[in-house]
Amino acid sequence: MTEMRRVIEDKLKAALAPLELIITDDSASHAGHAGSRPGGQSHFTVEIVSEAFAGQSRIARHRLVNHALAEELAGPVHALVIRAKAPGE
């Protein structure tokens, strides 16, 4: 597991207590593109299921994830795909 992937996992677990969490480092697919860095760890996909998303709109769910990862999104993480669901969705 890459260092940034571990940071993302730890922060999302602390902030949203996910029932399911899959984090994929997509950086290799973006080599040479904007925001790409040597060594990767710049483009990620997060698939997360949390009770915190129940009754929330898609935008509100994304805001919760973005808030939890604000420091990373301001620096080393260039792109984040978010698939956020409530249990049972």
C-alpha positions as CSV (number, residue, x, y, z in Angstrom):
1,M,0.0,0.0,0.0
2,T,1.4,3.4,-1.0
3,E,2.0,6.0,1.7
4,M,-0.7,8.4,0.3
5,R,-3.2,5.5,0.0
6,R,-2.6,4.7,3.7
7,V,-3.2,8.4,4.6
8,I,-6.4,8.6,2.6
9,E,-7.6,5.3,4.3
10,D,-6.8,6.5,7.8
11,K,-8.5,9.9,7.4
12,L,-11.6,8.5,5.8
13,K,-11.9,5.8,8.5
14,A,-11.6,8.4,11.2
15,A,-14.0,10.9,9.7
16,L,-16.7,8.6,8.2
17,A,-16.4,5.2,9.8
18,P,-17.0,3.4,6.5
19,L,-18.6,0.0,6.3
20,E,-16.7,-0.6,3.0
21,L,-13.7,1.3,1.7
22,I,-11.7,0.6,-1.5
23,I,-9.0,3.0,-2.5
24,T,-7.3,2.6,-5.9
25,D,-4.2,4.4,-7.0
26,D,-4.8,5.4,-10.6
27,S,-1.6,7.4,-11.0
28,A,0.0,5.1,-13.5
29,S,-2.9,5.7,-15.9
30,H,-2.2,9.4,-15.8
31,A,1.6,9.4,-16.2
32,G,2.6,12.4,-18.3
33,H,-0.7,14.2,-17.7
34,A,-1.4,17.3,-15.7
35,G,-0.9,16.8,-12.0
36,S,1.1,13.7,-12.5
37,R,4.2,13.3,-10.3
38,P,7.3,11.1,-10.5
39,G,6.5,8.2,-8.2
40,G,2.7,8.6,-8.7
41,Q,0.4,8.9,-5.7
42,S,-1.5,11.8,-7.3
43,H,-4.7,10.2,-8.8
44,F,-7.0,8.1,-6.7
45,T,-10.5,6.5,-6.8
46,V,-12.4,6.1,-3.5
47,E,-15.3,3.8,-3.2
48,I,-16.9,4.2,0.2
49,V,-20.1,3.1,2.0
50,S,-20.9,4.9,5.2
51,E,-23.9,5.6,7.4
52,A,-22.8,9.3,7.2
53,F,-24.1,9.4,3.7
54,A,-27.7,8.3,4.5
55,G,-30.1,11.0,3.4
56,Q,-27.3,13.1,1.8
57,S,-27.2,14.3,-1.8
58,R,-24.4,13.3,-4.0
59,I,-22.8,16.7,-3.6
60,A,-23.1,16.6,0.2
61,R,-21.4,13.2,0.2
62,H,-18.6,14.4,-2.0
63,R,-18.2,17.4,0.3
64,L,-17.8,15.1,3.3
65,V,-15.0,13.2,1.6
66,N,-13.3,16.3,0.3
67,H,-13.4,17.9,3.8
68,A,-11.8,14.8,5.3
69,L,-9.1,14.9,2.7
70,A,-8.7,18.7,2.4
71,E,-5.0,18.8,3.2
72,E,-4.2,16.1,0.6
73,L,-6.4,17.7,-2.1
74,A,-4.6,21.0,-1.5
75,G,-1.2,19.4,-2.3
76,P,-0.1,15.9,-3.3
77,V,-3.5,14.5,-4.6
78,H,-4.3,16.0,-8.0
79,A,-7.5,14.1,-8.7
80,L,-10.0,12.1,-6.7
81,V,-12.9,10.0,-8.1
82,I,-15.5,9.5,-5.4
83,R,-18.1,6.8,-5.4
84,A,-20.0,7.4,-2.1
85,K,-23.0,5.4,-1.0
86,A,-25.1,4.8,2.0
87,P,-25.7,1.2,3.2
88,G,-28.1,-0.6,1.0
89,E,-27.5,1.5,-2.1
